[in-house]
Amino acid sequence: MATNERMSPVSDKVLMATGFASWGMTGGTAAALLCAELALGRDSPWSSFFDPNRLTVRASVSRLVTENAVIALRFLGCRVACIRAERSWDRPCHGSRFSPTGDVLQGPAAHRLERRPVG
C-alpha cells in the first residue's frame, strides 16, 4: 500500500468479519478462512455469504417486518417464572432476573417488577 493511500471501512484492502453472536466459533472460523483466501487474491465460493452489500433494504424489509411481528406476538404478555432454587423471578422472554421482592438482579430489565393482583 502506498504511504499516501488511506484505509477506510469501504476500502477493498480492509478485511473484517463481525457479528456472529452465538455462531462465533463457526462463523468466525469460516470468515477467517475466507479473509485468508481474499488476502492471497484468490476467489472463494463463500464470499457472497459474507459480503456486507449482499442485503438491500428493499429486498429485506418484508422479512424484517414479518420476523419482528412474530417475535412481538410471541412475547407480548411474557410471564415471570418462580425459580425456587435461585430465589428469583425470571422473565424467559428477555432473560431478566428479579429478587423475590421484584428488584432487578440481572438485566436487560431496567425497572423492578410491578405488583399486580392475581385473578
Backbone hydrogen bonds, N-H to C=O, Kabsch-Sander energy under -0.5 kcal/mol:
donor,donor_aa,acceptor,acceptor_aa,energy
5,E,2,A,-1.3
11,S,8,S,-1.9
14,V,11,S,-1.0
15,L,13,K,-0.6
16,M,14,V,-0.5
23,W,20,F,-2.8
24,G,21,A,-1.2
27,G,23,W,-3.1
28,G,23,W,-0.5
28,G,24,G,-1.9
29,T,25,M,-1.5
30,A,26,T,-2.4
31,A,27,G,-2.7
32,A,28,G,-2.3
33,L,29,T,-2.2
34,L,30,A,-2.2
35,C,31,A,-2.9
36,A,32,A,-2.1
37,E,33,L,-2.0
38,L,34,L,-2.6
39,A,35,C,-2.6
40,L,36,A,-1.5
41,G,38,L,-1.4
42,R,37,E,-2.7
47,S,44,S,-1.3
49,F,46,W,-1.2
50,F,46,W,-0.9
50,F,47,S,-0.6
51,D,47,S,-0.5
54,R,51,D,-1.9
60,S,56,T,-1.9
61,V,57,V,-2.2
64,L,60,S,-2.5
65,V,61,V,-2.5
66,T,62,S,-2.3
67,E,63,R,-2.8
68,N,64,L,-2.1
69,A,65,V,-2.2
70,V,66,T,-2.2
71,I,67,E,-2.0
72,A,68,N,-2.4
73,L,69,A,-2.4
74,R,70,V,-2.2
75,F,71,I,-2.1
76,L,72,A,-1.2
78,C,75,F,-1.3
81,A,90,D,-2.9
83,I,88,S,-3.3
84,R,82,C,-0.8
86,E,83,I,-0.6
87,R,83,I,-0.8
87,R,84,R,-0.7
88,S,83,I,-1.7
89,W,98,F,-2.6
90,D,81,A,-2.8
91,R,96,S,-2.4
94,H,91,R,-1.4
95,G,91,R,-2.1
96,S,91,R,-0.7
97,R,106,Q,-2.3
98,F,89,W,-3.0
99,S,103,D,-2.9
102,G,99,S,-1.9
105,L,97,R,-3.0
106,Q,97,R,-1.8
113,L,102,G,-2.4
116,R,114,E,-0.5
